[in-house]
Amino acid sequence: MANVIKAAPQAPEKRLMRATWKGKVLAQSDDTVVVEGNHYFPEASLDRSFITFSNHKTSCAWKGQASYFSLLIDGELLPDAAWTYTDPKPEAEMVRGRVAFWKDVKVLPVDVASPTAP
C-alpha cells in the first residue's frame, strides 16, 4: 500500500492574490487558503464569465474528488485549468467552496501581478 503524504494547509493568506490568464483576471481575493502550494480562492471571487464546463474529475486520497472547469477567453480554450472540491473529505474541509488554478494560469500577489490594475 502506498503512503499518502499530504501537506499541512497554511493559515488563510491575507495578501491580495490574483489569478490571471491571457491578461484577464479570473479571481482576486485577500482570503486564499494555500494547500500543497496552490492558492484556493473563494468561489465568490471567481469571474464566471471566463468559466466553461469540463467533465474532468480526479481523486485525491486525502482531499476527495476534484471537479474541473475549463477557461474560455477570446475564443481560446484552456481545458481543465481550475478545480474545486465540492464535497471534500474532513481533513480538507478548508478547501470547500474554493477554486484553485494550474496550467498557464498565473497566481501572484497583486503588487507583483500588476500594481496599477483594479
C-alpha positions in Angstrom: 0.0 0.0 0.0 1.4 3.4 -1.0 2.0 6.0 1.7 -0.2 9.1 1.3 1.7 12.3 2.1 -0.3 15.4 2.5 0.9 18.9 3.0 -0.4 20.7 6.0 -2.6 23.6 4.9 -1.4 27.1 5.7 -3.4 29.7 7.5 -5.6 31.7 5.2 -3.4 34.1 3.1 -4.2 37.7 3.9 -2.2 39.1 0.9 -4.3 40.2 -2.1 -3.8 37.5 -4.7 -4.9 37.5 -8.3 -5.3 34.6 -10.8 -4.9 35.7 -14.5 -4.8 34.1 -17.9 -4.4 36.0 -21.2 -4.4 39.3 -19.3 -7.8 38.7 -17.8 -8.5 38.5 -14.0 -10.1 35.1 -13.2 -10.2 35.6 -9.5 -8.9 38.0 -6.9 -9.0 37.8 -3.1 -7.2 38.5 0.1 -8.7 35.3 1.5 -7.0 32.4 -0.2 -6.0 29.1 1.5 -2.7 27.6 0.4 -2.7 23.8 0.2 0.2 21.9 -1.4 1.4 25.2 -2.9 -1.9 26.1 -4.6 -3.9 29.2 -3.6 -7.6 28.3 -3.2 -9.7 31.3 -3.9 -13.3 31.7 -2.6 -15.8 30.8 -5.3 -17.4 34.2 -4.9 -14.2 35.8 -6.1 -14.3 33.9 -9.4 -15.3 35.7 -12.6 -17.6 33.1 -14.0 -17.8 34.8 -17.4 -14.5 33.0 -18.3 -15.5 29.6 -16.9 -16.8 26.8 -19.1 -17.8 23.2 -18.4 -15.4 20.3 -18.0 -16.4 16.8 -17.2 -12.9 16.0 -15.9 -12.6 14.7 -12.4 -9.7 13.4 -10.3 -9.4 11.8 -6.9 -7.1 12.7 -4.1 -6.6 10.3 -1.3 -6.9 12.9 1.4 -9.0 15.7 -0.2 -11.6 13.7 -2.1 -12.9 14.1 -5.7 -12.0 17.2 -7.6 -14.3 18.7 -10.3 -12.6 20.8 -13.0 -13.5 23.9 -15.0 -12.1 25.0 -18.3 -11.4 28.6 -19.2 -12.5 30.3 -22.4 -11.1 33.7 -23.3 -11.2 35.4 -26.7 -12.1 32.1 -28.3 -9.1 30.2 -26.8 -9.9 27.3 -24.5 -7.7 26.2 -21.7 -9.1 22.8 -20.7 -9.3 21.7 -17.0 -7.4 24.7 -15.7 -9.3 25.2 -12.5 -10.7 22.8 -9.9 -12.8 22.6 -6.8 -13.7 20.0 -4.1 -17.5 20.3 -3.7 -17.6 17.7 -1.0 -14.0 17.4 0.4 -13.0 14.8 3.0 -13.0 16.1 6.6 -9.2 16.7 6.5 -9.6 19.0 3.6 -12.6 21.0 4.7 -10.6 24.2 4.4 -11.0 24.0 0.5 -14.8 23.6 0.5 -16.3 26.4 -1.6 -12.9 27.4 -3.1 -11.3 27.1 -6.5 -7.6 26.6 -7.4 -5.8 27.0 -10.8 -2.9 25.5 -12.7 -1.6 25.1 -16.3 -0.9 28.6 -17.8 -2.9 30.5 -15.1 -0.6 32.9 -13.2 -1.4 33.3 -9.5 0.6 36.2 -8.0 0.2 38.8 -5.3 -1.5 41.9 -6.7 1.6 44.1 -6.1 3.6 41.7 -8.2 0.9 40.8 -10.8 0.2 44.4 -11.8 0.4 47.2 -9.2 -2.0 49.5 -11.1 -4.7 47.0 -12.1 -8.0 47.1 -10.2 
